[in-house]
Amino acid sequence: MVLFNDRQFFEAHEVWEEAWRLTEGDERRFLQGLIQVAAGFVKWQRGQSRGMADLFVKGTEKLDPFRPIQHGLDVAALLDEVAVWRAAPADPPPIIHRLDR
């Protein structure tokens, strides 16, 4: 989450992908959703708004069943912010909200 919140979206994607390969079931789906949201922001950083929107849709579909909270993350807040981004990309991107701070 630190990488994502520091806007190192590619690096966050890579770390989550390593964990994703070792999981299955709901955990795998949850990580895939985070990976897709991070990849969407990689597309944003590269100026590829269509790719960004497609990945946000896919990531949102995967993460939505995990609302409101999963593993101490405020999934609902993250998805609400991603929805705003899908409508009108701006700066800075959202952060992953941890509830255990």
C-alpha positions in Angstrom: 0.0 0.0 0.0 2.9 2.3 0.6 4.0 2.1 -3.0 0.5 2.8 -4.2 0.1 5.7 -1.9 3.4 7.1 -3.0 2.1 6.9 -6.6 4.5 4.1 -7.5 1.7 2.3 -9.3 3.8 0.0 -11.5 5.8 -1.1 -8.5 2.6 -1.7 -6.4 1.2 -3.7 -9.3 4.3 -5.9 -9.4 4.3 -6.6 -5.6 0.6 -7.4 -5.6 1.1 -9.6 -8.7 3.7 -11.7 -6.9 1.3 -12.3 -4.0 -1.6 -12.9 -6.4 0.3 -15.8 -8.0 0.4 -17.6 -4.6 -3.2 -17.2 -3.7 -6.6 -18.6 -4.8 -10.3 -18.0 -4.3 -11.5 -14.7 -2.8 -8.0 -13.6 -1.8 -6.8 -14.0 -5.4 -9.8 -12.0 -6.7 -9.2 -9.2 -4.2 -5.5 -8.9 -5.2 -6.4 -9.0 -8.8 -8.8 -6.0 -8.3 -6.0 -4.0 -6.6 -3.6 -5.0 -9.4 -6.1 -3.7 -12.0 -6.7 -0.4 -10.2 -2.9 0.1 -9.9 -2.5 -0.8 -13.6 -5.2 1.8 -14.4 -3.1 4.4 -12.7 -0.1 3.3 -14.7 -2.1 3.9 -17.8 -3.1 7.4 -16.4 0.6 8.2 -15.9 1.3 7.3 -19.5 -1.6 9.4 -20.8 -3.7 6.4 -21.9 -7.1 7.3 -20.6 -9.0 4.5 -22.4 -6.8 1.8 -20.9 -7.2 3.5 -17.6 -10.9 3.4 -17.7 -11.0 -0.2 -18.8 -8.8 -1.3 -16.0 -10.8 0.7 -13.5 -14.0 -1.0 -14.5 -12.4 -4.4 -14.2 -10.8 -3.6 -10.9 -14.0 -2.2 -9.5 -15.9 -5.3 -10.5 -13.4 -7.5 -8.7 -13.2 -5.3 -5.5 -16.9 -4.4 -5.2 -17.8 -7.6 -3.3 -15.2 -6.8 -0.6 -16.9 -3.5 0.4 -16.8 -2.0 2.9 -13.6 -3.3 4.4 -11.1 -6.1 3.6 -7.8 -6.7 5.3 -8.0 -3.4 7.1 -8.5 -1.5 3.9 -11.4 0.8 3.3 -12.4 -0.7 0.0 -15.5 1.4 -0.2 -13.6 4.6 0.0 -11.1 3.5 -2.6 -13.8 2.5 -5.0 -15.7 5.7 -4.4 -12.5 7.6 -5.3 -11.9 5.4 -8.4 -15.4 6.2 -9.6 -14.7 9.9 -9.4 -11.5 9.3 -11.4 -13.3 7.3 -14.0 -15.6 10.3 -14.5 -12.9 13.0 -14.5 -9.2 12.2 -14.1 -7.4 14.7 -12.0 -4.4 15.1 -9.8 -3.5 13.6 -7.3 -4.9 10.0 -7.5 -6.6 8.4 -4.6 -4.9 6.6 -1.8 -5.7 3.3 -0.2 -7.3 4.0 3.2 -6.1 1.8 6.1 -8.5 1.6 9.0 -5.9 0.3 11.4 -3.9 3.5 11.7 
